[in-house]
Amino acid sequence: MIQVAARGAAFDVEKAVRPVVRAAPVYAREAESPERPARVVRLDWNESPYGPSPKARAALADLDAMHRYPEIDARTLRDALGRYVGAAGERVVVGAGLDDVLNTLAMLLIEPGDRVVISEPTFGLYRPLFALHGAEVVDVPLLPGFALDADGVAAAIDGRTKLAIICNPNNPTGNLFDAATVERAVAGANCLVAIDEAYAEFAGVAHLPLAERYPNVAVLRTMSKFAGLAGMRVGYGVFPEALMPYLLRVMPAFGNVGAGSAAATIASLDDLPYLNANVARIVADRDALANALAELPGVEPLPSATNFLLVRLPVADAAPIVGRLGARGVHVRHFSRPDLGLADCLRVSVGTPEENGIFLSELDTVLGSVA
Ligand SMILES: Cc1ncc(COP(=O)(O)O)c(C=O)c1O
């Protein structure tokens, strides 16, 4: 007994944890300011300000089988998502958010030393997630105007490259890549190309037709943005049929989607007019917000096909502005990594007209105080 306790005391955490994990960053929301403003406007994570369909709320209220596991292969949910995008449910993989589907993809493909090609600035999870799986993450930076470097992507793909990720429309820049350029990148790749279209509904552009023409294309989506279900954590992907036997070996049991999240998703997809009306409102409000921002001296909102705007400010470093906005209860994002070239920008999600108005006037005030 004493001996067992003594051996336990020698447990060395640093030795136990993989070096790649010890070196990994913590995925965290930006530090909150010590001030606690009474009015808080969250425009930092590209959530829907309108929340889910009433049908989703009703489905959750009616849930009567919390004590039972959901379907082992999430088949009803996969079929509903497949019907929504126009693909067979057999080709759909689900997860606890799109982040989780990316993890499933890494489980499928990545051996230590394999390569993943991304184009920064892009969604901040790709690099640390695939690095945690032992991948070497290769960046083919976006070109001026945040255009995709299709030839660069094709040239970067070598014998160790297992995956290229194209985020379109791209987060955090907000722009939609030209369709011919995306197709050129896909055609030039002999690895799997995952097109992350988390914001597809706002762009009105879907890449499934490309996936029907090229056997190496997967399309990734989420219920977090357009459907207002970020808190339910439901993401999915449509994959080439030939990959499915293997994907089903790595997709977690139940697809990692709880019964409530599945029910809310299925009910939402039965209420598309409601969801589409919210998307239309958000797109119109985004354009109105962009016009109003352009009226502020030196402020430049960049073109967006999403539910957020990347905004250049007339300062070298926008971090203090973002910090001051946070202290005044208005939360937006800043991207401080110097090599991304976004230090002078903030990213703001489109909220309700009232929230957008608060953001505008607070930004005006804060910019005025630094001028
Ligand atoms: C481009 C992109 N992909 C994936 C995700 C993750 O979405 P989910 O909430 O489904 O994990 C996000 C969330 O911000 C995103 O912007």
The ligand as an ORCA input file, in Angstrom:
! r2SCAN-3c Opt
* xyz 0 1
  C     -14.194     29.487    -40.387
  C     -14.700     28.792    -39.185
  N     -14.680     27.463    -39.162
  C     -15.135     26.783    -38.098
  C     -15.627     27.430    -36.987
  C     -16.071     26.620    -35.818
  O     -17.430     26.530    -35.750
  P     -18.170     25.651    -34.671
  O     -18.870     26.606    -33.762
  O     -19.124     24.822    -35.453
  O     -17.141     24.811    -33.962
  C     -15.669     28.821    -36.970
  C     -16.157     29.538    -35.776
  O     -15.916     30.701    -35.574
  C     -15.183     29.521    -38.097
  O     -15.165     30.852    -38.139
*
